[in-house]
Amino acid sequence: MTRGFRYGLVGTGVAAAALAAHDLIQKKHSVLRNYPVVGHMRYLLEELRPELQQYFIERNWDGRPFDRDIRSVIYERAKGIHGEKAFGTERDVSRSGHEYLVHSTTPLDPPPEVPRVMVGGPDCRQPYSMSLLNVSAMSFGALSANAVRALNEGARMGGFAQDTGEGGLSRYHLEKGGDLVWEVGSGYFSTRTEEGAFDPAQFRDNAAHEQVKCVSLKLSQGAKPGIGGVLPAAKVTPEIAAVRGVPVGEKCVSPAAHTVFATPIELIEFIASMRELSGGKPAGFKLCVGSRRDVLAICKAILEVGTAPDFIIVDGSEGGTAAAPLEYEDHVGRPLTDGLMIVHNALVGAGLREHIRIGASGKVAAGNDIVKRLIQGADYTNSARAMMMATGCIQAQVCHTGRCPVGVTTQDPRRAGALDVADKSLRVRRYHEATVAQATQMMASLGARRPEDLGPHLLRRTISSRETRSYAELFEWLRPGELVAEAPQSWAQDWQAASAHSFVPEPSQPH
Ligand SMILES: Cc1cc2nc3c(=O)[nH]c(=O)nc-3n(C[C@H](O)[C@H](O)[C@H](O)COP(=O)(O)O)c2cc1C
């Protein structure tokens, strides 16, 4: 080995060590903190993109939940850069199935304050002013403690809410002071007896936290409707086990069905009891719609019991998860557009819409997603994966292994420690602020001062190369109370068959 070569080798080693030290100390890039030196490959490829990045690290990006444009918008907004794009779209906006919003010839200036929505019906004593965009349910367990902290601190700074997910109310949710929607699933974590039953006393105590603004019962989730939450064994650390009240290191599976209700009436009565136990905070439930008849059965139960949930969150089958069987992710449950319009129309038709707010989740990532969901019947939206990306998620899609390269979905303290809470919470706040501002701006472009001014005529779908139709024309929109007065033919069979006393399976149709 020549002397020059040896010097070169030593020089390279010193430079690599210095770079590694820098990578470990810096706080902006979690991937570099977890993968010093080699992690730069990612950024190099990002610089050279799109072709090389696509070839090397995103070979399958077409199948990825969020496409490249949306991902860069999320990342850039989170970093406070701009979120605008030069040169025009690369999509074929004339293809059938493409949807677009109808701008006004006399657009408005956006209002000085972004709109919010009051959640809380007549039986609620502590209504909550909800942002148009919030952090969707993701548990501590699925997420690392630092990710939970960053989301909650972002929510606090930005004035929006974080849904705890079904994995219990942990100290990390409560540390930063951001608003919470406390979700309870069929495992009743943070409110369960030793035998796994719902424990009202624990529920009352936890719901009393000042930060808990709403309480929510999870019936189902779009990525895996019909099965309970799943936390792989690798992620059930002693701490997670303690929060949930389950054994360490064993796969934690929530039961598929709840034990607190079996019929629509029992569901509504249970939601009412959650509201009472929480001191009158808004109480509601989350579901991915399967059967329209079941939604109508719930409406009948509300009418019969005489009290209503304060909110219903509709999740689409396109929704995300930290762990679910692929068969469920792709083949069970209704997409958000379908489920949302069913819930909205059912409530309108049953004369119940006025006091029940509808939240929507399922690939909500940008301002147009918010506006589109408001038009389809939502009052506000929740986002899980885009919020994860604002905290640094790079869609490595290894959440279920506990080996998340950026510390978002891992319980490995070393990996999770790479996520800098101060930096990422700021990103979450910025992403939220820019996205809601964009939604508000878009509403003004459509001529709407407030969400209530939006209507189905403002969203159109391209049907063929020569034809587009608005949502007003494409779908049936029920009038207030229409189902109760006289159900239109298209709804009559389901409305008549729906019972407040049982969730009955759809009758099999002749083939
Ligand atoms: C990591 C992760 C964990 C989740 N955990 C829960 C949960 O505990 N409870 C729940 O109702 N939904 C859970 N979800 C679903 C989301 O709340 C949301 O409904 C769904 O992902 C759709 O939103 P998105 O498309 O913005 O991700 C989870 C999703 C992700 C990605």
Ligand as a Chemical Component Dictionary entry (heavy atoms), coordinates in Angstrom:
data_LIG
# 
_chem_comp.id                   LIG 
_chem_comp.type                 NON-POLYMER 
_chem_comp.pdbx_formal_charge   0 
_chem_comp.three_letter_code    LIG 
# 
loop_
_chem_comp_atom.comp_id 
_chem_comp_atom.atom_id 
_chem_comp_atom.alt_atom_id 
_chem_comp_atom.type_symbol 
_chem_comp_atom.charge 
_chem_comp_atom.model_Cartn_x 
_chem_comp_atom.model_Cartn_y 
_chem_comp_atom.model_Cartn_z 
_chem_comp_atom.pdbx_ordinal 
LIG C1  C1  C 0 -50.004 4.149  12.459 1  
LIG C2  C2  C 0 -51.494 4.180  12.458 2  
LIG C3  C3  C 0 -52.173 3.824  13.605 3  
LIG C4  C4  C 0 -53.566 3.876  13.632 4  
LIG N1  N1  N 0 -54.239 3.567  14.793 5  
LIG C5  C5  C 0 -55.575 3.737  14.854 6  
LIG C6  C6  C 0 -56.275 3.557  16.073 7  
LIG O1  O1  O 0 -55.719 3.248  17.119 8  
LIG N2  N2  N 0 -57.620 3.767  16.061 9  
LIG C7  C7  C 0 -58.296 4.149  14.939 10 
LIG O2  O2  O 0 -59.494 4.376  14.995 11 
LIG N3  N3  N 0 -57.648 4.325  13.772 12 
LIG C8  C8  C 0 -56.314 4.136  13.704 13 
LIG N4  N4  N 0 -55.658 4.382  12.531 14 
LIG C9  C9  C 0 -56.435 4.824  11.361 15 
LIG C10 C10 C 0 -56.409 6.341  11.231 16 
LIG O3  O3  O 0 -56.883 6.973  12.377 17 
LIG C11 C11 C 0 -57.240 6.838  10.055 18 
LIG O4  O4  O 0 -58.592 6.563  10.288 19 
LIG C12 C12 C 0 -56.856 6.218  8.734  20 
LIG O5  O5  O 0 -55.497 5.974  8.644  21 
LIG C13 C13 C 0 -57.235 7.132  7.572  22 
LIG O6  O6  O 0 -56.507 8.287  7.598  23 
LIG P1  P1  P 0 -55.192 8.559  6.678  24 
LIG O7  O7  O 0 -55.576 8.123  5.303  25 
LIG O8  O8  O 0 -55.035 10.019 6.836  26 
LIG O9  O9  O 0 -54.102 7.757  7.217  27 
LIG C14 C14 C 0 -54.273 4.290  12.472 28 
LIG C15 C15 C 0 -53.570 4.626  11.320 29 
LIG C16 C16 C 0 -52.202 4.589  11.297 30 
LIG C17 C17 C 0 -51.488 4.984  10.048 31 
# 
loop_
_chem_comp_bond.comp_id 
_chem_comp_bond.atom_id_1 
_chem_comp_bond.atom_id_2 
_chem_comp_bond.value_order 
_chem_comp_bond.pdbx_ordinal 
LIG C1  C2  SING 1  
LIG C2  C3  SING 2  
LIG C2  C16 DOUB 3  
LIG C3  C4  DOUB 4  
LIG C4  N1  SING 5  
LIG C4  C14 SING 6  
LIG N1  C5  DOUB 7  
LIG C5  C6  SING 8  
LIG C5  C8  SING 9  
LIG C6  O1  DOUB 10 
LIG C6  N2  SING 11 
LIG N2  C7  SING 12 
LIG C7  O2  DOUB 13 
LIG C7  N3  SING 14 
LIG N3  C8  DOUB 15 
LIG C8  N4  SING 16 
LIG N4  C9  SING 17 
LIG N4  C14 SING 18 
LIG C9  C10 SING 19 
LIG C10 O3  SING 20 
LIG C10 C11 SING 21 
LIG C11 O4  SING 22 
LIG C11 C12 SING 23 
LIG C12 O5  SING 24 
LIG C12 C13 SING 25 
LIG C13 O6  SING 26 
LIG O6  P1  SING 27 
LIG P1  O7  DOUB 28 
LIG P1  O8  SING 29 
LIG P1  O9  SING 30 
LIG C14 C15 DOUB 31 
LIG C15 C16 SING 32 
LIG C16 C17 SING 33 
# 
